[in-house]
């Protein structure tokens, strides 16, 4: 999501948590404020937990005696983790896309300024 404010375009960052009723939460800014730093910390914890959960899944799924409740619990935690990782990927992808478009916009503008605007400029 992009919010345009004149020359400075700001990107609304999808946060790694939800609000009331599961609605998405966003923060505006340059990514250096308190909420953005806190979101970075939460994302790091979520990604670390996902990695650890994969290790638990490997251990449990190779056991021939894993019970249905254990498999159900694992599947529930994997679902939660996948939702979190998906939200992180969506957030980072939209910020990357916005950063790339901001980076490309000044280049294309300066390139168009250097090219002649009409045939009269190229005539002797």
N, C-alpha and C positions, 0 to 999 in steps of 0.2 A: 504494500500500500504506500502510495506516495502522496505527500501533501506539499503543494507548490506554494511557495511564499516569495514571489519575485525571483531574484537571482538565486537565492538560496533555497534549494529543494530539500526538504527533510523527509526522511523515511520513517514511517510508523513501524516500529519493531514489534513483532509478535513475541510476547513474553512466554516463558516456559511454564506458566501456571494459568489457571482460568479464574474467572470471576464468578459472581453469583449465577447459579443455574448453568454452570459450565460454559458461559460465554467467554470468547477470547479476550485477552487483555493486551493492550498495546502501550508503548511509550514513544513519545516523540523526542528527538534530540540527535546529538552528534555521536552518541554511543559512549560518552565519557562520564555521564552523570551517575548518581548513586543507584538509581533503579537499573540502569544498564549494567553496571558493575555487579550488582546483586544477581541479575538475570544470568550473567556469564558464570557466576559461581554455581547457581542452581543447575544450569546446563551441564557444567563439568561434573557435578555430583550425579546427575541423571545418566550421563554417558558412562561414568565409572560403574554405576549400579547395573546398567545394561550389560556391560562387559563381564562383571562378576556373575550375573544371572546366567549368561551363556555358559560359563564354567560349571555352574550348578546343574544346568540342563544336560551338559555332556555327561556329568557324573551320574545323574539319575537315570538317563535314558539307556545307558549301557548296563544298568543293573537289571537282571532278569526278574527280581522280586519286587519291582516298583509297584506300588498299589494304585488303584484308581484315584483315591483321594490325593495321593502325592502328585500324580500326573495332572489332575485337575488344578491343584494349587499352582503347579509349575506353569501350566497353560495360562492361568489367570494373571500371574506375575509377568509372563512373557508378553501378554496382550497389553498390560499397562505400560511396560517398558517400551514396546513398539510404538504405542501412541505418543509417548514422550519423545522418543527419538525422531519420529515423524514430524512432530511439532518443531523440534530443533532444526531439522533439515529444511522445513518450510520457511522458518524464520531466517535462517542463514542464506537460503537461496534467494529470497526476496531482497535481502540487504545486498547481496552480491550483484544481483540484477540491477538494482538501483545505482549502485556504485559504478558499475560498468557503463550504464547509460549516461550518468553524470560525467564520466571520464570521456566518453565518445562525443557528447554534445559540443563541448568547446572545440574539439578538433574539427568536426564537420563544419562548424560555424566559421572558423578561421580559414579553412580550405575554401569555402564558398566566397569569402571576402577576397581571397587572393585571385580568384578567377574573374575574367572580364564579365560584366553584367550585360553588355550589349555589343553588337557588331561595331558600333561607332568607336568603341575604345580600341579596337584592334586595327582600325583603318589608319593608313599613313597620313 
